[in-house]
Amino acid sequence: MKKTIKTLFVPILAFAAFLYSCSGDDVYEGTQVSSEDYPNILATFGSNINLSSLENYANQTKPNYITRDNSTGNPITDKGATLGRMLFYDKNLSKNNTISCSSCHKQELAFGDNVVASVGVNGTTGRHSMRLVNARFGNEAKFFWDERAATLEAQTTFPIQDHIEMGFSGTNGDGNLQDLITKLQNIKYYQEMFKFVYGDATVNQTRIQNALAQFIRSIQSFDSKYDAGRAASPNDQQPFANFTAQENQGKNLFLAPPQFGANGNRTGGGLGCAACHAAPEFDIDPNSRNNGIIGKISGTGIDITNTRAPSLRNITNTAGIENGQFMHTGNLTTLQQVIGHYANINIAPGNTNLDPRLTPGGVGQKLNLTAQETDAVIAFLKTLSGSDVYTNKKWSNPFK
Protein backbone atom coordinates (compact mmCIF):
# COMPACT_ATOMS: atom_id res chain seq x y z
CA MET A 1 0.00 0.00 0.00
CA LYS A 2 2.82 2.43 0.90
CA LYS A 3 4.54 1.65 -2.41
CA THR A 4 1.30 2.40 -4.32
CA ILE A 5 0.85 5.78 -2.57
CA LYS A 6 4.47 6.69 -3.28
CA THR A 7 4.09 5.69 -6.92
CA LEU A 8 1.08 8.00 -7.28
CA PHE A 9 2.47 10.85 -5.14
CA VAL A 10 5.67 11.47 -7.13
CA PRO A 11 3.91 12.13 -10.49
CA ILE A 12 1.37 14.35 -8.71
CA LEU A 13 4.18 16.43 -7.21
CA ALA A 14 5.87 16.69 -10.59
CA PHE A 15 2.64 17.80 -12.27
CA ALA A 16 2.00 20.39 -9.52
CA ALA A 17 5.50 21.76 -9.99
CA PHE A 18 4.85 22.03 -13.72
CA LEU A 19 1.60 23.92 -13.14
CA TYR A 20 3.34 26.29 -10.74
CA SER A 21 6.08 26.98 -13.27
CA CYS A 22 3.40 27.96 -15.80
CA SER A 23 1.39 30.26 -13.53
CA GLY A 24 3.21 33.58 -13.90
CA ASP A 25 2.98 36.57 -16.24
CA ASP A 26 5.97 35.21 -18.18
CA VAL A 27 4.01 32.39 -19.78
CA TYR A 28 1.37 32.09 -22.43
CA GLU A 29 -1.04 29.16 -22.64
CA GLY A 30 1.13 27.08 -20.33
CA THR A 31 4.31 27.48 -22.37
CA GLN A 32 7.42 29.34 -21.21
CA VAL A 33 7.86 32.57 -23.18
CA SER A 34 10.67 32.56 -25.69
CA SER A 35 11.81 35.54 -27.72
CA GLU A 36 11.76 33.24 -30.72
CA ASP A 37 7.98 33.04 -30.36
CA TYR A 38 7.72 36.85 -30.70
CA PRO A 39 10.37 37.76 -33.32
CA ASN A 40 8.77 41.05 -34.31
CA ILE A 41 8.62 42.30 -30.73
CA LEU A 42 12.26 41.36 -30.31
CA ALA A 43 13.24 43.05 -33.58
CA THR A 44 11.36 46.26 -32.74
CA PHE A 45 12.03 46.65 -29.03
CA GLY A 46 15.12 44.53 -28.32
CA SER A 47 15.88 44.28 -24.62
CA ASN A 48 13.54 47.20 -23.82
CA ILE A 49 10.63 44.75 -23.75
CA ASN A 50 11.34 41.37 -22.15
CA LEU A 51 8.24 39.20 -22.22
CA SER A 52 9.97 36.59 -20.05
CA SER A 53 10.55 39.13 -17.31
CA LEU A 54 7.95 41.89 -17.46
CA GLU A 55 8.36 45.17 -15.62
CA ASN A 56 6.39 45.43 -12.39
CA TYR A 57 3.33 47.54 -13.04
CA ALA A 58 0.66 45.58 -11.17
CA ASN A 59 2.26 45.23 -7.73
CA GLN A 60 4.08 48.49 -7.13
CA THR A 61 4.28 49.57 -3.51
CA LYS A 62 2.47 52.65 -2.33
CA PRO A 63 2.38 54.34 1.08
CA ASN A 64 -0.29 53.15 3.51
CA TYR A 65 -1.64 56.71 3.76
CA ILE A 66 -2.56 56.63 0.04
CA THR A 67 -6.02 55.08 0.03
CA ARG A 68 -7.59 56.16 -3.26
CA ASP A 69 -7.52 53.95 -6.34
CA ASN A 70 -9.67 54.66 -9.40
CA SER A 71 -8.58 51.61 -11.40
CA THR A 72 -11.68 49.59 -10.46
CA GLY A 73 -12.98 47.73 -13.50
CA ASN A 74 -9.65 47.81 -15.31
CA PRO A 75 -6.98 46.66 -12.83
CA ILE A 76 -3.36 47.13 -13.85
CA THR A 77 -1.63 44.00 -15.15
CA ASP A 78 2.00 43.67 -16.19
CA LYS A 79 0.97 42.45 -19.63
CA GLY A 80 -1.67 45.10 -20.21
CA ALA A 81 0.53 47.98 -19.05
CA THR A 82 3.40 46.73 -21.23
CA LEU A 83 1.11 46.89 -24.26
CA GLY A 84 -0.03 50.31 -23.06
CA ARG A 85 3.59 51.46 -22.94
CA MET A 86 4.07 50.40 -26.57
CA LEU A 87 0.92 52.25 -27.63
CA PHE A 88 1.78 55.36 -25.57
CA TYR A 89 5.11 55.81 -27.37
CA ASP A 90 4.07 54.63 -30.84
CA LYS A 91 3.82 57.34 -33.52
CA ASN A 92 1.81 54.91 -35.63
CA LEU A 93 -1.18 56.03 -33.56
CA SER A 94 -1.18 59.30 -35.51
CA LYS A 95 -2.33 59.82 -39.07
CA ASN A 96 1.10 60.65 -40.47
CA ASN A 97 3.26 58.68 -38.02
CA THR A 98 4.75 61.80 -36.41
CA ILE A 99 2.92 62.12 -33.07
CA SER A 100 2.53 59.77 -30.11
CA CYS A 101 0.96 60.26 -26.69
CA SER A 102 4.49 60.85 -25.41
CA SER A 103 4.95 63.78 -27.78
CA CYS A 104 2.75 65.87 -25.46
CA HIS A 105 3.40 63.95 -22.22
CA LYS A 106 7.16 63.66 -21.76
CA GLN A 107 8.71 61.49 -19.06
CA GLU A 108 11.44 64.03 -18.32
CA LEU A 109 8.67 66.57 -17.50
CA ALA A 110 6.63 64.27 -15.23
CA PHE A 111 4.60 63.39 -18.33
CA GLY A 112 3.65 66.96 -19.12
CA ASP A 113 4.88 69.42 -21.74
CA ASN A 114 7.10 72.50 -21.69
CA VAL A 115 5.37 74.42 -24.46
CA VAL A 116 2.15 76.35 -24.04
CA ALA A 117 0.38 74.45 -26.84
CA SER A 118 1.56 70.99 -27.86
CA VAL A 119 2.19 70.21 -31.52
CA GLY A 120 -0.17 67.81 -33.29
CA VAL A 121 -0.48 66.55 -36.85
CA ASN A 122 -2.61 69.52 -37.93
CA GLY A 123 -1.59 72.43 -35.71
CA THR A 124 -1.37 72.95 -31.97
CA THR A 125 -3.61 72.01 -29.06
CA GLY A 126 -6.24 74.35 -27.68
CA ARG A 127 -5.13 73.78 -24.09
CA HIS A 128 -1.82 73.15 -22.35
CA SER A 129 -1.00 69.44 -21.88
CA MET A 130 -1.65 68.19 -18.36
CA ARG A 131 0.86 66.16 -16.31
CA LEU A 132 -0.17 62.52 -15.87
CA VAL A 133 1.66 61.45 -12.70
CA ASN A 134 -0.49 59.67 -10.07
CA ALA A 135 -3.66 59.69 -12.19
CA ARG A 136 -4.61 56.41 -10.52
CA PHE A 137 -4.91 58.04 -7.12
CA GLY A 138 -7.10 60.97 -8.03
CA ASN A 139 -10.51 61.49 -6.48
CA GLU A 140 -11.73 63.06 -9.72
CA ALA A 141 -12.71 60.29 -12.14
CA LYS A 142 -13.22 62.57 -15.15
CA PHE A 143 -10.40 63.72 -17.44
CA PHE A 144 -9.31 66.77 -19.47
CA TRP A 145 -9.39 70.29 -18.10
CA ASP A 146 -13.10 70.53 -18.88
CA GLU A 147 -13.85 66.96 -17.65
CA ARG A 148 -15.35 65.93 -21.01
CA ALA A 149 -14.07 62.34 -20.67
CA ALA A 150 -15.99 60.34 -18.06
CA THR A 151 -13.11 57.91 -17.46
CA LEU A 152 -9.40 57.58 -18.17
CA GLU A 153 -10.24 54.73 -20.55
CA ALA A 154 -12.45 57.04 -22.61
CA GLN A 155 -9.86 59.82 -22.46
CA THR A 156 -7.12 57.75 -24.09
CA THR A 157 -8.72 57.77 -27.54
CA PHE A 158 -9.92 61.40 -27.54
CA PRO A 159 -6.52 62.74 -28.72
CA ILE A 160 -6.31 59.97 -31.34
CA GLN A 161 -9.70 61.03 -32.71
CA ASP A 162 -8.87 64.73 -32.67
CA HIS A 163 -8.17 66.31 -36.07
CA ILE A 164 -5.45 68.57 -34.69
CA GLU A 165 -3.76 66.18 -32.29
CA MET A 166 -3.42 62.73 -33.92
CA GLY A 167 -5.71 62.94 -36.89
CA PHE A 168 -8.10 59.97 -36.85
CA SER A 169 -11.15 62.20 -36.46
CA GLY A 170 -13.22 60.95 -39.37
CA THR A 171 -13.57 64.58 -40.47
CA ASN A 172 -11.62 67.00 -42.69
CA GLY A 173 -10.33 64.16 -44.82
CA ASP A 174 -9.09 62.14 -41.81
CA GLY A 175 -9.55 58.44 -41.42
CA ASN A 176 -11.55 57.32 -38.40
CA LEU A 177 -10.74 55.16 -35.40
CA GLN A 178 -11.53 51.99 -37.31
CA ASP A 179 -8.86 52.98 -39.83
CA LEU A 180 -6.36 53.20 -36.98
CA ILE A 181 -7.47 49.81 -35.69
CA THR A 182 -6.93 48.30 -39.15
CA LYS A 183 -3.53 49.98 -39.30
CA LEU A 184 -2.45 48.51 -35.96
CA GLN A 185 -3.90 45.12 -36.85
CA ASN A 186 -1.46 44.96 -39.76
CA ILE A 187 1.61 45.75 -37.64
CA LYS A 188 3.34 42.49 -36.82
CA TYR A 189 4.54 43.38 -33.32
CA TYR A 190 0.97 44.24 -32.36
CA GLN A 191 -0.26 40.95 -33.80
CA GLU A 192 2.14 39.26 -31.40
CA MET A 193 1.54 41.54 -28.45
CA PHE A 194 -2.26 41.53 -28.53
CA LYS A 195 -2.14 37.72 -28.65
CA PHE A 196 0.31 37.71 -25.73
CA VAL A 197 -1.94 39.95 -23.66
CA TYR A 198 -5.45 38.91 -24.67
CA GLY A 199 -5.03 35.40 -26.08
CA ASP A 200 -5.78 36.39 -29.67
CA ALA A 201 -4.46 39.04 -32.06
CA THR A 202 -7.66 41.06 -32.39
CA VAL A 203 -7.16 44.82 -32.06
CA ASN A 204 -10.19 46.82 -30.96
CA GLN A 205 -11.04 50.08 -29.23
CA THR A 206 -11.69 48.60 -25.79
CA ARG A 207 -8.38 46.75 -25.73
CA ILE A 208 -6.48 49.85 -26.82
CA GLN A 209 -8.21 51.99 -24.19
CA ASN A 210 -7.72 49.49 -21.38
CA ALA A 211 -4.03 48.98 -22.13
CA LEU A 212 -3.27 52.70 -22.39
CA ALA A 213 -5.20 53.42 -19.18
CA GLN A 214 -3.31 50.67 -17.34
CA PHE A 215 0.03 52.14 -18.38
CA ILE A 216 -0.96 55.70 -17.46
CA ARG A 217 -2.32 54.63 -14.07
CA SER A 218 0.93 52.76 -13.40
CA ILE A 219 2.89 56.05 -13.54
CA GLN A 220 3.25 56.81 -9.85
CA SER A 221 5.53 58.91 -7.68
CA PHE A 222 5.87 58.43 -3.92
CA ASP A 223 9.61 58.93 -3.35
CA SER A 224 9.52 62.64 -2.51
CA LYS A 225 10.80 64.47 0.54
CA TYR A 226 7.17 64.93 1.53
CA ASP A 227 6.58 61.16 1.46
CA ALA A 228 9.62 60.51 3.63
CA GLY A 229 8.32 63.03 6.16
CA ARG A 230 4.73 61.82 6.04
CA ALA A 231 5.77 58.17 6.53
CA ALA A 232 7.47 59.12 9.80
CA SER A 233 4.65 61.34 11.05
CA PRO A 234 1.22 60.41 12.47
CA ASN A 235 -0.50 62.98 10.26
CA ASP A 236 0.11 65.95 7.97
CA GLN A 237 -0.52 68.51 10.67
CA GLN A 238 2.53 67.52 12.73
CA PRO A 239 5.92 69.08 11.86
CA PHE A 240 7.93 66.74 9.64
CA ALA A 241 11.32 65.92 11.15
CA ASN A 242 13.05 65.89 7.76
CA PHE A 243 11.65 69.31 6.73
CA THR A 244 13.35 72.64 7.20
CA ALA A 245 11.56 75.25 9.26
CA GLN A 246 10.63 77.00 6.01
CA GLU A 247 9.16 73.82 4.50
CA ASN A 248 7.11 73.13 7.63
CA GLN A 249 5.85 76.72 7.58
CA GLY A 250 4.86 76.27 3.95
CA LYS A 251 3.08 73.02 4.76
CA ASN A 252 1.08 74.71 7.51
CA LEU A 253 0.11 77.56 5.19
CA PHE A 254 -0.92 75.10 2.48
CA LEU A 255 -3.08 73.00 4.81
CA ALA A 256 -4.71 75.57 7.10
CA PRO A 257 -7.85 77.44 6.04
CA PRO A 258 -7.62 81.23 5.88
CA GLN A 259 -9.54 83.68 8.00
CA PHE A 260 -11.09 86.58 6.16
CA GLY A 261 -12.28 89.99 7.20
CA ALA A 262 -14.14 92.58 5.22
CA ASN A 263 -13.70 92.85 1.46
CA GLY A 264 -12.12 89.39 1.19
CA ASN A 265 -8.93 90.34 3.01
CA ARG A 266 -7.09 87.53 4.80
CA THR A 267 -6.57 88.40 8.44
CA GLY A 268 -5.07 85.14 9.68
CA GLY A 269 -4.79 81.40 9.22
CA GLY A 270 -3.28 79.68 6.21
CA LEU A 271 -3.95 79.91 2.49
CA GLY A 272 -6.52 77.12 2.14
CA CYS A 273 -4.78 75.38 -0.78
CA ALA A 274 -5.75 71.97 0.63
CA ALA A 275 -9.44 72.78 0.21
CA CYS A 276 -9.02 71.96 -3.49
CA HIS A 277 -5.73 69.99 -3.43
CA ALA A 278 -6.00 67.80 -0.34
CA ALA A 279 -3.02 65.94 1.11
CA PRO A 280 -1.67 63.31 0.79
CA GLU A 281 -2.69 62.75 -2.84
CA PHE A 282 -2.71 66.48 -3.74
CA ASP A 283 -5.19 65.81 -6.54
CA ILE A 284 -8.09 68.08 -7.43
CA ASP A 285 -11.38 68.09 -5.53
CA PRO A 286 -14.11 66.84 -7.92
CA ASN A 287 -16.37 69.67 -6.76
CA SER A 288 -13.91 72.35 -7.81
CA ARG A 289 -15.07 74.97 -10.25
CA ASN A 290 -13.19 77.53 -12.31
CA ASN A 291 -10.06 78.97 -10.65
CA GLY A 292 -10.31 82.46 -12.06
CA ILE A 293 -8.32 81.91 -15.25
CA ILE A 294 -10.78 82.07 -18.15
CA GLY A 295 -8.60 82.95 -21.13
CA LYS A 296 -7.85 80.82 -24.17
CA ILE A 297 -4.49 80.05 -25.73
CA SER A 298 -5.84 81.58 -28.92
CA GLY A 299 -6.41 84.86 -27.09
CA THR A 300 -9.97 85.09 -28.40
CA GLY A 301 -13.02 84.74 -26.16
CA ILE A 302 -13.29 83.20 -22.71
CA ASP A 303 -13.41 79.62 -21.40
CA ILE A 304 -15.00 79.06 -18.00
CA THR A 305 -15.39 75.26 -18.32
CA ASN A 306 -11.98 74.32 -16.95
CA THR A 307 -12.55 72.77 -13.53
CA ARG A 308 -9.98 69.95 -13.41
CA ALA A 309 -6.25 70.09 -12.70
CA PRO A 310 -3.38 67.61 -12.46
CA SER A 311 -1.93 66.44 -9.17
CA LEU A 312 0.43 68.92 -7.54
CA ARG A 313 3.02 66.18 -7.22
CA ASN A 314 6.09 66.63 -9.41
CA ILE A 315 5.30 70.18 -10.46
CA THR A 316 9.08 70.69 -10.27
CA ASN A 317 11.95 68.42 -11.28
CA THR A 318 14.79 67.14 -9.11
CA ALA A 319 16.57 70.49 -9.49
CA GLY A 320 13.50 72.38 -8.26
CA ILE A 321 12.71 73.79 -11.73
CA GLU A 322 9.11 73.91 -12.89
CA ASN A 323 8.03 71.08 -15.22
CA GLY A 324 6.57 73.37 -17.84
CA GLN A 325 3.83 75.95 -17.66
CA PHE A 326 0.75 76.02 -15.45
CA MET A 327 -3.00 76.27 -16.05
CA HIS A 328 -4.96 75.31 -19.16
CA THR A 329 -3.62 78.42 -20.88
CA GLY A 330 0.00 77.79 -19.89
CA ASN A 331 0.21 81.51 -19.15
CA LEU A 332 1.89 81.08 -15.75
CA THR A 333 5.47 79.84 -15.83
CA THR A 334 6.61 79.93 -12.20
CA LEU A 335 5.23 78.84 -8.85
CA GLN A 336 5.55 82.42 -7.68
CA GLN A 337 3.17 83.51 -10.45
CA VAL A 338 0.72 80.75 -9.52
CA ILE A 339 0.67 81.80 -5.89
CA GLY A 340 0.36 85.41 -7.00
CA HIS A 341 -2.73 84.53 -9.00
CA TYR A 342 -4.48 82.96 -6.01
CA ALA A 343 -3.34 85.79 -3.76
CA ASN A 344 -5.50 88.28 -5.64
CA ILE A 345 -8.57 86.80 -7.31
CA ASN A 346 -10.37 89.04 -9.76
CA ILE A 347 -13.95 88.19 -10.69
CA ALA A 348 -13.75 88.63 -14.44
CA PRO A 349 -16.86 89.65 -16.38
CA GLY A 350 -18.60 86.57 -17.74
CA ASN A 351 -17.08 84.13 -15.25
CA THR A 352 -20.24 82.55 -13.88
CA ASN A 353 -18.40 79.37 -12.84
CA LEU A 354 -15.84 80.76 -10.38
CA ASP A 355 -15.22 78.52 -7.36
CA PRO A 356 -16.91 80.08 -4.30
CA ARG A 357 -13.96 79.10 -2.12
CA LEU A 358 -12.05 81.87 -3.89
CA THR A 359 -14.69 84.52 -3.18
CA PRO A 360 -15.20 84.99 0.58
CA GLY A 361 -18.15 87.27 1.15
CA GLY A 362 -18.80 87.31 -2.58
CA VAL A 363 -15.60 89.14 -3.48
CA GLY A 364 -12.27 87.90 -4.80
CA GLN A 365 -9.92 86.78 -2.06
CA LYS A 366 -6.89 88.85 -1.10
CA LEU A 367 -4.42 86.65 0.77
CA ASN A 368 -2.02 89.49 1.63
CA LEU A 369 1.01 87.18 1.53
CA THR A 370 4.36 88.29 2.82
CA ALA A 371 7.49 87.45 0.82
CA GLN A 372 8.43 84.99 3.56
CA GLU A 373 5.08 83.19 3.28
CA THR A 374 5.34 82.98 -0.51
CA ASP A 375 8.84 81.51 -0.29
CA ALA A 376 7.68 79.02 2.35
CA VAL A 377 4.78 77.72 0.24
CA ILE A 378 7.07 77.35 -2.78
CA ALA A 379 9.58 75.45 -0.64
CA PHE A 380 6.83 73.09 0.50
CA LEU A 381 5.48 72.51 -3.01
CA LYS A 382 8.96 71.46 -4.12
CA THR A 383 8.98 68.71 -1.48
CA LEU A 384 6.17 66.98 -3.42
CA SER A 385 8.54 65.97 -6.25
CA GLY A 386 10.32 62.63 -6.43
CA SER A 387 13.02 61.40 -8.79
CA ASP A 388 12.18 57.86 -9.93
CA VAL A 389 9.39 58.87 -12.30
CA TYR A 390 11.83 60.77 -14.52
CA THR A 391 14.20 57.90 -15.20
CA ASN A 392 12.49 54.57 -14.49
CA LYS A 393 12.79 52.29 -17.50
CA LYS A 394 9.28 50.87 -17.10
CA TRP A 395 7.82 54.23 -18.14
CA SER A 396 10.39 55.05 -20.82
CA ASN A 397 10.26 54.83 -24.60
CA PRO A 398 10.52 51.11 -25.48
CA PHE A 399 11.31 51.62 -29.16
CA LYS A 400 14.93 50.99 -30.05
Number of C-alpha atoms within 10 A of each C-alpha: 6 6 8 8 9 11 11 10 12 11 11 12 11 11 12 12 11 12 12 11 14 17 14 13 17 20 17 19 10 14 11 16 19 14 14 9 11 17 14 18 23 18 13 15 16 15 13 18 21 17 24 15 13 16 18 14 22 17 11 9 9 12 13 7 14 12 10 11 14 17 19 8 7 14 15 22 19 23 25 26 30 27 24 22 27 23 23 26 21 20 18 17 26 23 24 13 13 14 22 21 22 19 19 24 22 20 22 14 22 29 24 25 24 19 13 23 21 19 16 21 17 14 12 15 19 16 19 26 27 25 26 22 27 24 25 23 20 21 17 21 16 19 21 21 19 17 18 14 17 13 17 23 24 17 19 21 20 17 20 23 23 21 24 18 26 28 28 27 20 15 12 9 10 16 16 18 19 14 14 22 16 13 14 19 17 12 12 15 20 20 19 18 23 22 15 22 20 14 12 12 16 15 22 16 14 12 18 19 19 23 29 27 28 28 26 25 25 26 21 23 20 22 17 19 17 24 20 17 19 21 14 11 14 12 14 16 13 13 19 23 13 14 18 14 13 17 23 21 20 23 28 22 22 24 20 17 16 19 16 17 12 10 14 20 20 20 14 14 15 22 25 20 21 20 16 18 20 18 17 18 21 20 23 21 18 16 10 20 21 20 22 21 21 21 15 18 19 12 8 8 9 16 18 19 17 23 21 25 25 26 22 21 26 30 27 22 20 16 9 15 12 18 22 23 24 24 22 27 21 20 17 18 16 18 22 13 13 16 19 17 16 18 20 18 20 18 17 13 8 11 18 12 17 25 16 16 17 24 17 19 15 12 16 23 24 23 24 15 16 9 8 11 17 17 19 22 24 21 21 23 22 25 24 24 26 23 16 15 24 19 12 11 12 20 25 19 17 20 16 11
